[in-house]
Amino acid sequence: MSFLTPLFLLGGLAIALPVLFHLSRRATRKRTAFSSLMFLTPTAPRLKRRSRLEQWLLLILRCLALALLALGFARPFMKDGSPMVPLSERPRQVVLLLDTSASMRREGAWTNALTKADDIIRSLRPIDRFAVMCFGRETRTVLEFSEWDGTPPEARATLARARLASLAPTWEGTLLGQALVAAADAFSDGDREGQDSASKEIVLVSDLQTGSRLESLQAYEWPKDVRLNVAGVAPVRAGNAGVQWLAGTGGNAADGKESVRIRVSNTIGATNEQFSLTWKRGEVAAGEPVSIQVPPGQSRVVTMDAPRDAPGVDRIELTGDGVPFDNTVYVAPPEKQRLSVVYFGADNPSDATQPLFFLKHALESSPRVDVKLFRPQGGEGGLSAALASVKVGFLTGATPGIARPLRAWIESGATLFAVPSSASEADALARAVADVEINATDIRPTAGGYAMWGEIDFKHPLFSPFADPRYSDFTKIHVWRYRRLDAARFDGARILARFDSGDPAVMETSLGKGRVVWLATGWQPIDSQLAVSSKFVPLVWSVLDYANVTQAEIIHYFVGDSLPLPVSTNPLTVLGPDGGAHSPVAGATQSFATLFPGIYRVIADGAESRFMVNLDPAESRTEPLTMDDLEQLGVPAQSAAESRSTSGEEKRQASLLAVENEGRQKLWRWFIVATLAVLLSETILAARAGRRMRAQADAQEATP
């Protein structure tokens, strides 16, 4: 018999208590009256050498009850007799999970990692199975179990070392959670007959930096038979500072300077807090350095103006940090976007009472966007040619001869923002683009003299920029007149906004691959106050966004992202920061994977697009994770030093087996039952003994 909690057996020492109680003698309470003792001869009292035990059976029952109780709390169990195979004699299935992310570029980290990996290979035996996986942003299998099994035992170590020699740290981020899930699943893929009793072990060789992403482990149930041993890698230098480009920055329209905001982060435990930032063109510095102080564990944001006398600068470099792998951020000056917008109408652009005057000012060019607002010229053939490269247009008045090319243009995928100036023009446009009669009518509100915007669908892309409560109030825009449009005449018409009268204010209809957005009132002062409100310019640009003709100011990617390539029938060329030229297959939309940080240039049809690709900012967070961070996500991790103790692991396995046997047998319940039975017998016997002693005492008192 064995015990799961043998320390409770010390409770058996309490058996001495009943013995002591039985040895203690109480002085009698009976007093007998006696005459004077002066005539008696005094004698010395007799000393007893030992106390005399009484009620032997009662004493035995009490001692037995305490002994049974101590045995029950010690949780006894019987061994099942099946010998446990020591771990030192069991086959092992080992997956070496090697970190190849950018943070492993720190001095000494990769060399230390290869040393630890070689130690693992030397510890393998012929009965063991081995696989190698590496990870950064993606997880790759370098050596599979099947390859290991198919290689002669004497050549396996050479094969594994050769595969490790082909690896090197990349510039990617660290998706540690995804890699651990892939490694745990590799055992199910690599199981074979006779390996059920083999121990399954993942050896993680990594710097375990805090920037490692563990989200994939949150919804993953870790296998109970898979152990994770962590072989931590320590670089030569502790602490690190990194730089990050912040999105949403751009040039200053007032002075024409290009400026960017840069965040500098310093890790906890860093020894330096004085740094400087410098613009560079290649490896040549440009402009004066900007000094910045960042205490350990904090970050600072600084605005950097590009030097005017140094065109072509493409990066900002941080100096003062002893860990240089993340001290450069690449900045591609944004290219000026050129948009073409067609306008249908006969009004004068210099007339402040006409729609074109306000539209022209709303679409003024900026340092980032050059807008060309033009009117189509010529007949149907010339109009079709002019519209071929345009995807968005505004219509405030019909032009003779445009019905057929206008409809074909919309059906090809264009977006038309239609603002008919009268009910007759609304009817004519509906017949031209949709072959429907809407019987529009001109409305001049009489209640209060104006109508107001009422219900608006802020979930639609056209109005989503106004969804914030600070910008969603359209009630201050008074409408003096509008056109009542019958939405039921169109198939699938969607009402985006209504007036307070319930009539449609903005309506969307589909036509082929394109769409027509109807505005029931004009924005010129004779119709409404829309053009002089703060909502007009954002609404016009929202139409362009909805037509997908605008793009983000700066296209920014991280290493590992794929660059979108344009559709072209001509050969494409991608120039990478490593100086290599790549020629993807033309004629199909595809992407190009980035492997290095830097400026990528895509040349297609004589036009060049530039993309900046930087290091994942999370790689700069190099403080190490702890075992608790993994265990909180359900991964039972231990350091490699703890896993080297085979005897300790065998003890753990024996302990688990003991818990399983004890939980199945539950012998402690019978000891508790026996204890209750003994206590019941002791209670009955003690009651009888007490009655007998009281009867004897009463008989003595009754005797004269």
HELIX and SHEET records of a PDB file:
HELIX    1   1 PRO A    6  ILE A   15  5                                  10    
HELIX    2   2 ALA A   16  LEU A   23  1                                   8    
HELIX    3   3 TRP A   56  PHE A   73  1                                  18    
HELIX    4   4 LEU A   87  GLU A   89  5                                   3    
HELIX    5   5 ALA A  102  ARG A  105  5                                   4    
HELIX    6   6 ALA A  109  ARG A  122  1                                  14    
HELIX    7   7 PHE A  145  ASP A  149  1                                   5    
HELIX    8   8 PRO A  153  ALA A  165  1                                  13    
HELIX    9   9 LEU A  176  GLY A  190  1                                  15    
HELIX   10  10 GLU A  215  LEU A  217  5                                   3    
HELIX   11  11 PRO A  324  ASP A  326  5                                   3    
HELIX   12  12 PRO A  355  ALA A  362  1                                   8    
HELIX   13  13 GLU A  380  LEU A  387  1                                   8    
HELIX   14  14 ALA A  403  GLU A  411  1                                   9    
HELIX   15  15 ALA A  423  ALA A  434  1                                  12    
HELIX   16  16 SER A  464  PHE A  466  5                                   3    
HELIX   17  17 ALA A  487  ARG A  489  5                                   3    
HELIX   18  18 LEU A  530  VAL A  532  5                                   3    
HELIX   19  19 PHE A  536  TYR A  546  1                                  11    
HELIX   20  20 PRO A  617  SER A  620  5                                   4    
HELIX   21  21 MET A  627  GLU A  631  1                                   5    
HELIX   22  22 ALA A  640  SER A  643  1                                   4    
HELIX   23  23 THR A  646  GLN A  665  1                                  20    
HELIX   24  24 TRP A  668  ALA A  702  1                                  35    
SHEET    1   A 2 SER A   2  PHE A   3  0                                        
SHEET    2   A 2 PRO A  76  PHE A  77 -1                                        
SHEET    1   B 6 THR A 139  LEU A 143  0                                        
SHEET    2   B 6 ARG A 129  PHE A 135 -1                                        
SHEET    3   B 6 ARG A  92  ASP A  99  1                                        
SHEET    4   B 6 SER A 199  SER A 206  1                                        
SHEET    5   B 6 VAL A 226  GLY A 232  1                                        
SHEET    6   B 6 ALA A 637  SER A 639  1                                        
SHEET    1   C 3 ALA A 241  TRP A 245  0                                        
SHEET    2   C 3 SER A 259  ASN A 266 -1                                        
SHEET    3   C 3 SER A 299  ASP A 305 -1                                        
SHEET    1   D 4 VAL A 284  GLN A 293  0                                        
SHEET    2   D 4 GLN A 274  ARG A 281 -1                                        
SHEET    3   D 4 ARG A 315  THR A 319 -1                                        
SHEET    4   D 4 THR A 328  TYR A 330 -1                                        
SHEET    1   E 9 VAL A 369  PHE A 374  0                                        
SHEET    2   E 9 GLN A 337  PHE A 344  1                                        
SHEET    3   E 9 VAL A 392  LEU A 395  1                                        
SHEET    4   E 9 THR A 415  ALA A 418  1                                        
SHEET    5   E 9 GLY A 514  LEU A 519  1                                        
SHEET    6   E 9 PRO A 504  LEU A 511 -1                                        
SHEET    7   E 9 ARG A 494  PHE A 499 -1                                        
SHEET    8   E 9 ALA A 451  ILE A 456 -1                                        
SHEET    9   E 9 HIS A 478  VAL A 479 -1                                        
SHEET    1   F 2 THR A 441  ILE A 443  0                                        
SHEET    2   F 2 TYR A 482  ARG A 484 -1                                        
SHEET    1   G 5 HIS A 556  PHE A 558  0                                        
SHEET    2   G 5 ALA A 607  ASN A 614  1                                        
SHEET    3   G 5 GLY A 598  ALA A 604 -1                                        
SHEET    4   G 5 THR A 573  LEU A 575 -1                                        
SHEET    5   G 5 ALA A 581  HIS A 582 -1                                        
SHEET    1   H 2 SER A 562  LEU A 565  0                                        
SHEET    2   H 2 GLN A 590  ALA A 593 -1                                        
END                                                                             
